Amino acid sequence: MSNATQTAVQAQPQQEFWRWKEYNWHDPHLDWQAATTISCGIDVGSVSTQAVVLADGRLYAFASRRTGNNSPGSAQKALDWALEETGLTLGKIHFTVGTGYGRVNIPFADKAITEIACHARGANFIYGPSVRTLLDMGGQDCKAIRCDERGKVQNFLMNDKCAAGTGRGMEVFADLLQVPIESVGEMSFQVEVEPPPVSSTCVVFGKSEALGLLRSGWSKEKVLASYCRAMAKRVVELLARIGVEPQFAITGGISKNIGIVRRIEDELGVEALEPQGDYDPQIAGALGAALFAKALVERQRRQGATA
C-alpha cells in the first residue's frame, strides 16, 4: 500500500456504531394557526433531547436529537428542528414546560417539572389510561413508576448509580462490538441457547467481561444476548421493588430495543402494552411536559376570566 493510500485510509472517519438516528416530524394536516392553545414540552436528558409541540392537545410536531454540551443550546436546537418548515415560532407558543436532566437550564421554559411526572403523563397519552406500571429507560438512569388512570404518579424508584442497564451503557457495548446500535436487539436473538448474563452492575466491568468472552470464542451475537439479558434482569429487580401490574409500559430510547424488551417481558411474565397510535415512546417525557403546559395555560385563562 502506498503512503498516499495509507494516508487516505487513516483519514477516513471511524464509524460511530453507538450513534442512533436523530429525527423530526410534524403533522402537515394539522393547522396550528387554528389552535386555541399551543403548548410545548422540552425534555433535556443526559444523552438525548426531545421537543414536543401540541396544538389543542393534539400532537403537532416533535424532534429528538443528541444532547449537546449545554442544556440551553440543546433545548433550543431541538425546538428549532421540531418547528422546521412549519411557520410556527417560539413566540407563538403559549406555554412551555421543561423536564429532564437539564430542565432548570431551559431559558424559554415557563416552568420546570420532574421527568417522573412527565413520563407518567406522557405514557398515559401514548398507551392509554390503563397504564399502571411504567419503566422509563433513559440514557443514564432507569425509573420504575406507578401511576393512576390519569397518569398521576403514585410511587416511583430510580436507579442511577451507573450507566450499566441504561441507554448509554448500550451505546458503549455497540461501539465495543462494532455493531450498529439499531441492530443490537435483533442480533441478540441470533443464538441457539440463551447465555448467562454478563456483569450488569458496572459498564467498565461489563466491557472487561465482554472482551474476555470474545477472546474465549464467543460470537458478537452471544455477547449481545448476554448483555441484553443482564440489562433486563437489572431493571426487573427495580420493578419488583415497586410491584408490577399487568398494565405495563416502557418509555425511553431502550423501548425500541427488542432484545431488551422481550427479555424484560419474559422475566416478568407480562407483555408490555403497545402504543395506542403511531407514537414514539422516546418522546414520552417531552409529551408529558407539553400536556402539563397545556393544562397550566388553560388554568391561567380560567383564573383570569374569574378575576
C-alpha angles and dihedrals in degrees: 000000000000122000090248091053091047090051091050092050092048091049093058110106115248113250113254102220092180094059111110124200116274115212147176134196142178134185108248091192095058116085108213091188090067092053122108093203127032112186132180137202125195120193111191106189129179091256107018138023126210130192121195128186123195127196108205089336095309120118106256107161143352143171135195122196143151115285110247130212095289136035099228093053093044092051093049094047092049092050093045090052093047090053095044112133092000100100088228117126135192090255090063094055112100100204137003128197122196123208141165133052094326100035096124092054100059104110097197096047116111093204140006121225127180119262090236092066094039096051091050091051092045093049089051088057095044100041102024135246094299092078111114103156122043131185116198112192106192135174097274107010145029125226129197110201134185115202141170132239091281094053093254115149115248099173140342144185128199134199113198104145095111139007090242109111092027139092093268091053090054091050090054092052093046089054093044093053094035093235121140106251092233089060098050097090097050093041091053089066094053092095131102095220128023107249126220115271122266121228110303099179098077135021091216093053090043092053092048092050092046092052090050091051091050091051090050090057105269115146122237088249092056093048090049091049089051093050094045089051091050091051091049093050092049096053092042088058088055092048092048090060092058098035127248125237121195090252091081129156138177128216133180132060095297089063085078092059106093090191090064098036097052092047091050089051091050092049092048098038086227129112114226117240120257121232113266091228138010092296128148111232090208090072094054095108095049090042091053089049090052090050090052089049091054092050092047096051091046090051090052090053093050091049090048092051092053097042 
